[in-house]
C-alpha cells in the first residue's frame, strides 16, 4: 500500500510539472507583474499570437487565476493599449486571448480619437509606461456605416459622426462610391495619424522611440486581425 501511494504521488508530481511546462511554453504566456518593461515589438507579437490562438480556438486564457487577481490588486503593468470600437463582437481581451491586467483598453464607437479617450491613452503611456498603442477597427462597423450614410442623427451622435467625417471623405475620394470596407480602413488610418501627431505626450514618446502606434482591422468572420499600414 505504501509503495502504491508513493507511486501515485510521483505520477501526480510528474503530471503537474508537465502541465506547468506546457503552459509556460505556450506562445503568448506573459510574465507576472514585476517585470520592469516590455518592448513595442514584443507587445505586438503577443497580440498577434493571442489573436491566432483565439481564431483557432486554441485558447491559452492566461492570467485569470486568484493569484493573478491578488497580484494586480497592488499594481498593474499592462503590455499594450487598445483603442477599439465599442462593438460587442470585438472584446479585446477575448480576441487577443489575454487575461486580467494584460491590456489597457479604451472603447468608443468607431474607435475615434476624442478628448476623454485620448487622455486615457496618455495616462497609459505616461504613467504606466505602455510601449504600444493599437487602434482596432473591425469589419462591418455600424458607426462607420452610419457616418458613410450621411444621415442625420439626434442627441450626441452628430459629435461622433463628425469625428469620422475626414476618413469617410477620403474613402469616397479614393473609390468614388460608398464602400464600407474601405471607409473602415480609412477610419483606422485616420485615428492612427491623429495619435501620432498628438502633442505633447504621445509625440514625445514616439520621437524617443518609447512608443509605437499601429492600426489593425478585425475580421468578424475569421476572428483574425490584419495590420493596417
N, C-alpha and C positions, 0 to 999 in steps of 0.2 A: 504493500500500500504506500509506504514511504517513497519507494522508488517511483511509483506511478505519479505521485504528487509532484516530485522533483521534475519528472519528465514533462508534466503538464505546465509547470511554471516556466521551464526552459522554452517550451514551444510558444508560450504567451509572450515572453520577452523577445524572442526572435520575430514573432509576428508584429509586435508593436514597433520594433526597430525597423522592420521592413516598411511598414506603413509610414513611419516618420521619414525615412529616406525617400520614399516615393513622393511624399508631399513636398519635401524640400527640393526635389529635383524637378518638380513640375514647373514649366515655364510660367513666369508671371508671379510666382510666390515672392512676397515682398519682405524686407527686413522689418523687425519690430521697431516701435518708437524708440528713438535714441540715436539713430543714425543722423549725422550732422547735415548731410547734403545729398542731393541727387542731381545728376546732370539732366539737361533737357532731352538729350538723345536717349538716355536710359528711361526716362519717364514716357517718352513717346513709344518706345519699344514695348514697355509694359502695357500701354493702352492697346497697341496693335495685337500683341499676343493674347491679351484678355478678350478682345473682340473676336479673334479667331476661335477661341475656346467657346465663347458664347454661341457663335453661329454654328459650330459643330456639335453643340450640346455636350461638350466635354468640360463641364464646369469645374473650376477649382474652388470657387466660393471662399476665398481667403479672408482672414481677419473678421470672423463672425463669432468668435468664442467669448466666454465670460472673461477670460484673461485679457483679451484684446480690449474689451469694453472698459475694464478697470484701468488698464494701461492708458487709455485715451482720456480717462477722467482727469488725468494730471496734465496732459499735453497732447496737442495734435501736430502731426507733421505730414500732411497730405503731399503727394508727389506730383500732382497735376491739377490744374484748374480747368473746368469745363464750362464754357458759356454755351448753353444749349437751349433749344426750344422747350416750351412748357408742355409740348405734346405728350400725352400719357403713354404713347407707344415707344418713347425713347428715353427711358430712365437710365442715366449714365452709369450708376453702379452696377446695373444688370447687364447692359450691352457691352461693358468693358470687363465684366466678371471680376469686380473688385468688392471690397468689404468696408467695414467701419474705419473711418479715418484716412482712407486712401485718396479720395477725391474731394476737392473743394468745388462745389457745383453751384453755378448761378443760372437759373432758368427763367426765361421770359419768352413769350410767344414771338416767333420769328427770329429768335436768337439775335436780337438787335442790341446795339450799344446805346444805353441810356444812363443817366447820371447815377441812379442808385446802384445799378448793376456794375457800372464802371468803378464806383467807389469800393464795391466788394472785391472786384478783381485787383484793385490797387492794394487793398488790405492783404490779400493772399500773397501778392508779390513782395510788398514792402515788409510786412511783419511776419509772415510765415515762410518767406524765402522760397516760394514755389517757383521752379525754373521754367515751367511750361504752361502756356495757355492754349487750349484748343477750342476754336469756335465750331460747334457741332450743329450743322443743319441736317435736314432729312428730306427724303422723297415725299412728294405729295403733301407738302406743308400747307396747312389751312390758312395760316397767317399770310404767307407769301401769295397764295392764291387769291385771298381777299384783296390784297394790295394790287395785284395784277388785274383784277376785275374792274378797278376804277369806281366801284360802287360807293355810295355814301353810307356812313355809319354814325350811330349816336354814342353818347357817353364819352369815354376816354379812348375809344377805338381809333378815332382820327389821328390822335397823337402817335399811336403805334403804326398806322398806315403811312404817316409822313416819314417815319424812320426808314421805311423801305422804298421810298419814292425814287431815290437815286439808283439803286440796283435794278429796280423794275424798269426804269427808263433805259438803263444800259442794256438790259436783256432784250428790250424791244428794238433798240438801235442795232443790236448785233444780229437779230433774226428777222426783223420786220413784222412779225406777227407774234401774239402772245404764246409763250411756251413755258409751262410751269417748271419743268426740269432746269431749263436754262436760267430762269429767274431765281430759283433756289440757289444755284451755284453762284450767281452774281451777288446774291444777298450774303452768302458766306464770305465771299471775297471782300465785299464792302465792309463788313464788320471787322475782318482781319486788318484791313487798311486803316480803319478808324482807330483800332487799338494800337497799331504800330506807330501812329502819329499822335498818340495821346500824351500830352505833357502834363506835369513834369515827370511823373513817376515811371510810367511804362517805357517812355523813350530813354530815360536814364539807364534803366536795366538792360534794355536792348543794346544800347551803344557800348555798354561794358560787358556784353556777352554773358550776362547773368540771366537772360530771359530769351525764350523762343516762343513765337506765336504762329500757330498753324491753323488751317481750316480743314474740315472733314465733312463729308456728306454720308449720311446713314441710309442704307437701302432697307426699306421696310420689309421687302420680300425675302431677301437673303440673310438679313441680320448683320451684314458686313458694312464697315465704313470704307470710304475711299478718300485719300488725302486730296485736298483741293489746292492747286498752286495759284 
